[in-house]
Amino acid sequence: MYIGVIPWARVSAPWLEASPKTPAKTKLLSLFGKGPRLNRELPSELQRLTQSVTEQWKSELAWLAGGLTVVAALGVLLGNPWFYLALALALYLARHLRQLARLLVLLHGKQKPEPPYPSGPWGVVFGEVRRLKTGSRKRKRRLAQFLTRFREAVTAMPDAAVILGKEGNIEWANPAAETLLGIPWPLRGRRHLLRTVDHPVLEDYLAKGDFRRPLEFASPADRSMVLSLRITAFGKKHQRLLMARDITRIYHLDQVRRDFVSNISHELRTPLTVISGFLESLADSQEDCPGWSRSLELMQEQAGRMQALIDDLLTLSRFEMAEERAYEERPVAIHRLLASIVHEARTLSGEHAHVIELEADPTVGLRGNIQELRSIFSNLVYNAVRHTPGRTQVRVIWSADGAGARFSVTDTGQGIPARHLPRLTERFYRIDEGRSRESGGTGLGLAIVKHALNRYNTKLEVTSEVGKGSTFSCWFPPERMAGPDLPEEAAGLTDAD
């Protein structure tokens, strides 16, 4: 309808062209296509339709003018021209109202206009309505086919997929959700997730709203099954997509690995302690067998390296287990803790004479576990001492801003090639095997740091440039920060710790 109005205004209102200085008329001209901007923005199909309707309206107006002229002449002959003109216009208007009523029925109904179409501009309009309805039906059919294929694909998924509304109501779920989570399928009526899947761990997970890490818990439908659950927000209606998958086999394999590492480390510790004790006794009495001096020294060195490896394995195993359970936390005076670690690092450096500087803000503490934090900071500081040449400058910085607290260790050593950076936190990964063994490293230090940082919802960041040095840093969120005026015990320096 609006398409026919625009050319009608241009054809049947030439008075707009006569006085373009009038503001209202100028505005009408710009709206009805006098200016080139509208023509440029119209799609080609719309321009074609506009041109077709314009031609039809021109013919219609010419036919109307001719018809009214004939009616007026007949009216003059019959002695009442105005009556016949009014009758002719009424019939003309009735024709248009009939076509308009037909158009409204077609637009609101499901049927499409069938030829033959009425003559004039209405024929163009009905033809266009038929074309649009045909195209709309094709699009709906394609969309229905796509949705059907999508539903079939999601239904066949072995993982549970659940769409949650803003309030946590289940809006849709696939069949696997019944097997893994106990959500009935097909879903009937609105159900709240927590009333359908009754699990306290899931309730706490949803209440916290931190979905960056997946939740691992026993399936409410089958307690022997372990699930990994992820939640992702999507859409403008605050909907959430819940995905759960069966990780029972992976979980048990990982548990076997952890138990094996922990048990073998404990089992090796006792005989190694005995061996180390006998080696110390032999070393103290080496004057009785002078030829064994070098051999005893090497055996003690290897026993010490084995002891360090077992200690790191136990530490790593303890942190992995700690990720699954609550752990004692309290405010820690980080500047005091770092002062102790830097003092130990200077002792470790010894004759290599590393220049170790500490910049720690005494007003910024951290809420956490002292042993975990000591492992994080000491491993990073000790690595900077062990894996850089003598007299290298090492800067240890502890500071805070609006984004949280930041710990960093920067050295001016030889740097790390970029290809090694992604694998630095892997167990037993070494950049230089020979150099690492000479420095006494076990290859587990950064793996320990990675697992310890997981409990603080942060990760290790490494930047390095060959020939200029490296920086190891980590951020702690603001909610982990603690204020000043912490007691001496908060640094973990007392005998009780």
C-alpha positions in Angstrom: 0.0 0.0 0.0 2.8 2.4 0.9 4.6 1.7 -2.3 1.6 3.0 -4.3 1.4 6.2 -2.3 4.9 7.4 -3.1 4.5 7.5 -6.9 0.9 8.7 -6.6 2.1 11.8 -4.7 4.7 12.4 -7.4 2.3 12.1 -10.3 -1.0 13.5 -9.0 0.4 16.4 -7.0 2.4 18.6 -9.4 1.7 21.6 -7.1 4.5 20.3 -4.9 6.9 20.9 -7.7 5.7 24.5 -8.3 6.7 25.9 -4.9 9.6 23.9 -3.5 10.6 26.7 -1.1 7.7 25.9 1.3 9.3 23.9 4.2 6.4 21.4 4.4 6.4 20.9 0.6 10.2 20.5 0.6 10.0 17.8 3.3 7.3 16.0 1.3 9.4 16.0 -1.8 12.4 14.5 0.1 10.1 11.8 1.6 8.5 10.9 -1.7 11.7 10.4 -3.6 12.5 13.8 -5.2 16.0 13.6 -3.8 18.5 11.0 -5.0 19.3 9.6 -1.5 16.2 7.5 -1.1 16.6 6.1 -4.6 20.2 5.1 -3.9 19.2 3.3 -0.7 16.3 1.3 -2.2 17.2 -2.3 -3.1 17.0 -3.1 -6.8 13.9 -5.3 -6.4 12.1 -2.5 -4.5 13.0 0.0 -7.2 11.7 -2.4 -9.9 8.4 -2.8 -8.0 8.2 1.0 -7.4 8.6 1.7 -11.1 6.0 -0.9 -12.0 3.4 0.5 -9.6 4.2 4.0 -10.8 3.5 3.1 -14.4 0.3 1.4 -13.3 -0.8 4.4 -11.3 -0.1 6.6 -14.3 -2.4 4.4 -16.5 -5.0 4.3 -13.7 -5.1 8.1 -13.4 -5.3 8.5 -17.1 -8.1 6.0 -17.3 -9.8 7.8 -14.4 -9.5 11.2 -16.0 -10.9 9.9 -19.3 -13.7 8.1 -17.6 -14.7 11.2 -15.5 -14.6 13.3 -18.7 -17.1 10.9 -20.4 -19.3 10.8 -17.3 -19.3 14.6 -17.1 -20.3 14.9 -20.8 -23.2 12.4 -20.3 -24.3 14.2 -17.2 -24.4 17.5 -19.1 -26.6 15.8 -21.8 -28.9 14.4 -19.1 -29.0 17.7 -17.2 -27.3 16.6 -13.9 -23.5 16.3 -14.3 -22.6 16.5 -10.6 -24.9 13.5 -9.7 -23.3 11.3 -12.3 -19.8 12.4 -11.4 -20.4 11.6 -7.7 -21.9 8.3 -8.7 -18.9 7.4 -10.9 -16.4 8.4 -8.1 -18.4 6.4 -5.6 -18.3 3.3 -7.8 -14.6 3.9 -8.4 -13.9 4.1 -4.7 -16.1 1.0 -4.0 -13.9 -0.9 -6.4 -10.7 0.1 -4.5 -12.3 -0.6 -1.1 -13.2 -4.1 -2.4 -9.7 -4.8 -3.5 -8.3 -3.4 -0.2 -10.6 -5.7 1.8 -9.5 -8.6 -0.4 -5.8 -7.7 0.2 -6.3 -7.5 4.0 -7.9 -11.0 4.0 -4.9 -12.3 1.9 -2.4 -10.7 4.2 -3.9 -12.1 7.4 -4.8 -15.5 5.9 -2.7 -18.5 4.9 -3.9 -18.6 1.3 -2.1 -16.8 -1.5 -3.8 -14.8 -4.3 -4.3 -16.8 -7.5 -4.5 -15.4 -11.0 -6.2 -13.8 -12.8 -5.4 -10.6 -11.0 -7.4 -7.4 -11.3 -6.1 -4.8 -13.8 -4.2 -1.8 -12.8 -2.0 -1.3 -9.8 -3.9 -3.9 -7.8 -2.7 -6.5 -10.2 0.9 -5.6 -9.3 0.2 -5.6 -5.6 -1.5 -9.0 -5.6 1.3 -10.5 -7.8 3.9 -9.2 -5.3 1.9 -10.6 -2.3 1.8 -14.0 -4.0 5.6 -13.8 -4.6 6.3 -12.8 -1.0 4.0 -15.5 0.4 5.6 -18.1 -1.8 9.1 -17.0 -0.6 8.0 -16.9 3.0 6.7 -20.5 2.8 9.9 -21.7 1.3 11.9 -20.0 4.1 9.6 -21.4 6.8 10.0 -24.9 5.2 13.8 -24.6 5.2 13.8 -23.3 8.8 11.6 -26.2 9.9 13.9 -28.7 8.2 16.9 -27.1 9.9 15.3 -27.2 13.3 14.3 -30.8 12.7 17.9 -31.7 11.8 19.1 -29.7 14.8 16.7 -31.5 17.2 17.8 -34.9 15.8 21.4 -34.0 16.2 21.0 -32.8 19.8 18.7 -35.8 20.6 21.4 -38.2 19.4 24.1 -36.5 21.5 25.6 -38.7 24.3 26.0 -35.6 26.5 23.2 -34.0 28.4 22.0 -30.6 27.0 19.6 -28.5 29.1 18.4 -24.9 28.3 17.6 -22.9 31.5 15.5 -19.8 31.8 16.4 -16.7 33.8 15.0 -18.1 37.0 16.6 -21.5 36.6 13.5 -23.2 35.1 14.2 -26.0 32.6 12.9 -24.9 29.2 14.2 -27.8 27.1 16.3 -31.0 27.6 17.5 -33.8 25.4 17.1 -37.6 26.2 20.7 -37.9 27.6 19.6 -35.5 30.3 17.4 -38.2 31.7 20.2 -40.8 31.8 22.9 -38.5 33.2 20.9 -36.0 35.4 17.5 -37.7 36.0 15.6 -35.0 34.1 12.4 -36.6 32.6 12.2 -36.8 28.8 10.1 -35.7 27.1 9.7 -32.7 29.4 6.2 -32.0 30.6 5.5 -28.7 32.3 8.0 -26.2 33.8 10.4 -27.6 36.3 13.1 -25.9 38.3 16.6 -27.4 37.8 17.4 -27.6 41.6 14.0 -29.3 42.4 14.6 -31.8 39.5 18.3 -32.4 40.1 18.7 -32.5 43.8 22.4 -32.2 44.5 24.0 -29.8 47.1 27.2 -29.4 45.1 25.2 -28.2 42.0 23.2 -25.8 44.2 26.4 -24.2 45.5 27.8 -24.0 42.0 24.8 -22.2 40.7 24.7 -19.9 43.7 28.3 -18.7 43.2 27.7 -18.0 39.5 31.3 -18.6 38.6 31.1 -20.9 35.6 34.7 -20.5 34.3 35.7 -24.0 35.6 33.5 -27.1 35.1 31.9 -28.9 38.0 32.7 -32.5 38.6 30.2 -34.4 40.8 28.4 -37.8 41.1 25.4 -38.2 38.8 22.1 -37.9 40.7 20.7 -40.6 38.4 23.5 -43.1 39.0 26.0 -42.5 41.9 28.6 -44.6 40.3 28.8 -42.2 37.4 31.0 -39.0 37.5 29.8 -36.0 35.5 31.6 -32.9 34.2 29.1 -30.0 34.0 29.5 -26.7 32.3 27.1 -23.7 32.1 27.2 -21.0 29.4 25.0 -17.9 29.2 23.5 -17.0 25.9 20.7 -14.9 24.3 19.1 -11.6 25.4 16.7 -13.3 27.8 19.4 -14.4 30.2 19.2 -18.0 29.2 21.8 -20.6 30.0 23.0 -23.7 28.3 23.9 -26.6 30.7 26.1 -29.4 29.2 27.0 -32.5 31.2 29.1 -35.4 30.1 30.1 -38.7 31.5 33.8 -38.6 32.6 33.7 -41.7 34.8 36.5 -43.5 33.0 38.7 -40.5 32.7 38.1 -39.6 36.4 39.0 -43.1 37.6 42.1 -43.2 35.4 43.2 -39.9 36.8 42.4 -41.1 40.4 44.5 -44.2 39.8 47.4 -42.0 38.5 47.2 -39.8 41.6 47.0 -42.7 44.0 49.9 -44.4 42.2 52.1 -41.2 42.4 51.2 -40.6 46.0 51.7 -44.2 47.1 54.9 -44.8 45.2 56.3 -41.6 46.6 55.5 -42.7 50.2 56.9 -46.1 49.6 60.2 -44.8 48.1 60.6 -42.3 50.9 61.3 -44.8 53.7 64.0 -46.9 51.9 65.6 -43.7 50.6 65.8 -42.3 54.1 67.6 -45.4 55.2 70.0 -45.3 52.3 70.7 -41.6 52.9 71.4 -42.4 56.6 73.9 -45.1 55.7 75.6 -42.8 53.2 76.0 -40.1 55.8 77.5 -42.6 58.2 79.9 -43.8 55.5 80.8 -40.2 54.6 81.6 -39.4 58.3 84.0 -42.4 58.4 85.5 -42.0 55.0 89.0 -41.8 56.4 88.8 -45.6 56.9 88.2 -46.0 53.1 89.8 -43.1 51.3 89.2 -44.5 47.9 85.4 -44.2 48.3 85.3 -40.4 48.9 84.2 -39.5 45.3 81.8 -42.4 45.1 80.1 -41.5 48.4 79.8 -37.9 47.3 78.0 -38.9 44.0 75.7 -41.3 45.9 74.7 -38.6 48.4 74.1 -36.1 45.5 71.8 -38.6 43.7 70.0 -39.5 46.9 69.4 -35.8 47.6 68.1 -35.4 44.1 65.8 -38.4 44.5 64.6 -37.0 47.8 63.8 -33.6 46.2 61.9 -35.4 43.4 59.8 -37.4 45.9 59.0 -34.3 47.9 57.8 -32.5 44.8 55.7 -35.5 43.7 54.1 -35.5 47.2 53.5 -31.8 47.1 52.0 -32.0 43.6 49.8 -34.9 44.7 48.6 -33.0 47.7 47.6 -29.9 45.7 45.7 -32.1 43.2 43.8 -33.7 46.0 43.2 -30.2 47.6 41.4 -29.0 44.5 38.5 -31.4 45.4 38.1 -30.4 49.0 38.0 -27.5 51.3 41.4 -26.3 52.7 42.4 -24.2 55.7 42.7 -20.6 54.7 43.5 -17.4 56.6 45.0 -14.0 56.0 48.7 -14.1 55.1 51.2 -11.3 55.4 52.8 -11.7 52.0 55.6 -9.2 52.4 57.0 -11.1 55.4 56.6 -14.4 53.6 58.5 -13.1 50.6 61.2 -11.6 52.8 61.8 -15.1 54.2 61.8 -16.7 50.7 64.2 -14.1 49.3 66.6 -14.7 52.2 66.5 -18.5 51.3 67.1 -17.7 47.6 70.2 -15.6 48.4 71.5 -18.6 50.4 70.7 -20.9 47.5 72.5 -18.6 45.1 75.7 -18.8 47.2 78.8 -18.2 45.1 76.8 -17.3 42.0 75.9 -14.0 43.7 72.6 -13.3 42.1 71.4 -9.8 42.7 67.9 -10.4 44.3 65.7 -7.4 45.0 62.4 -7.4 46.8 59.6 -4.8 46.4 56.6 -5.8 48.5 53.7 -3.6 49.6 53.3 -4.3 53.3 49.7 -3.0 53.3 48.6 -5.8 50.9 47.9 -9.3 52.4 46.2 -12.3 50.9 43.7 -14.8 52.1 44.8 -18.3 51.4 46.8 -21.3 52.7 50.3 -20.5 53.8 51.8 -23.8 52.5 50.3 -23.3 49.1 51.4 -19.7 48.8 54.9 -20.5 49.9 55.1 -23.2 47.3 53.9 -20.8 44.6 56.2 -18.0 45.4 59.3 -20.0 46.4 59.2 -22.2 43.2 59.1 -19.1 41.0 61.9 -17.3 43.0 64.1 -20.4 43.2 63.6 -21.1 39.5 64.9 -17.6 38.7 68.0 -18.4 40.8 68.6 -22.0 39.5 68.1 -21.4 35.8 70.0 -18.1 35.3 73.7 -17.4 35.2 75.6 -16.0 38.1 75.2 -12.3 39.0 71.9 -12.1 37.2 69.5 -9.5 38.5 66.2 -10.9 39.9 63.3 -8.6 40.9 60.5 -9.9 43.1 57.5 -7.6 43.2 54.3 -7.8 45.2 51.8 -5.0 44.5 48.1 -4.3 44.1 45.7 -2.1 42.2 42.0 -2.1 41.3 42.2 -5.3 39.4 43.7 -7.3 42.4 47.1 -8.2 43.8 50.0 -9.1 41.5 53.1 -11.2 42.2 55.9 -11.2 39.6 59.5 -12.5 39.3 61.6 -10.8 36.7 65.2 -11.9 35.8 67.7 -10.6 33.3 68.9 -14.0 32.3 69.2 -15.7 28.9 65.4 -15.8 28.3 63.2 -18.7 27.0 62.5 -19.4 23.3 58.8 -18.8 22.4 58.3 -22.5 21.4 58.9 -23.6 25.0 56.4 -21.2 26.7 53.2 -23.2 26.2 54.7 -26.4 27.8 56.5 -24.9 30.8 53.9 -26.0 33.3 54.0 -29.7 32.1 55.3 -32.3 34.5 59.0 -33.0 34.0 59.3 -30.7 31.0 62.8 -29.2 30.7 64.1 -26.6 28.3 67.7 -27.9 28.7 68.0 -31.3 30.2 71.7 -31.0 31.1 71.4 -27.6 32.6 68.3 -28.5 34.6 70.0 -31.5 36.1 73.1 -29.5 37.0 71.0 -26.9 38.8 69.2 -29.6 40.8 65.7 -29.0 39.4 63.1 -31.8 39.3 60.9 -30.5 36.4 57.9 -30.3 38.7 58.2 -26.8 40.1 56.0 -25.0 37.6 53.5 -27.8 37.6 53.1 -27.4 41.3 52.6 -23.6 40.8 50.0 -24.3 38.2 47.9 -26.6 40.4 48.3 -24.4 43.4 47.1 -21.3 41.5 44.0 -23.2 40.3 42.6 -23.0 43.8 42.8 -19.2 43.6 41.1 -19.0 40.2 44.1 -17.6 38.5 46.9 -18.8 36.2 50.6 -18.3 35.6 51.6 -15.8 32.9 55.0 -16.0 31.3 56.6 -13.4 29.1 60.2 -13.9 27.8 62.6 -12.5 25.3 65.7 -14.4 24.4 68.8 -12.6 25.5 66.9 -10.1 27.8 65.2 -12.3 30.4 61.8 -13.5 31.6 58.9 -12.5 33.8 56.7 -15.0 35.7 53.6 -13.4 37.1 50.1 -14.2 38.5 47.1 -12.1 39.5 44.9 -12.7 42.6 41.3 -11.4 42.5 40.3 -8.5 44.9 38.1 -10.8 47.0 41.3 -12.7 48.0 43.1 -9.6 49.3 43.5 -9.0 53.0 44.3 -5.8 54.8 47.4 -4.8 56.8 48.1 -5.2 60.5 48.4 -9.0 60.2 50.1 -10.9 63.1 53.6 -12.4 62.8 52.1 -15.9 62.5 50.4 -14.8 59.3 53.7 -15.0 57.4 54.1 -18.7 58.3 57.4 -18.0 60.1 56.6 -19.5 63.5 57.3 -23.0 64.7 53.6 -23.8 64.7 53.6 -23.5 60.9 
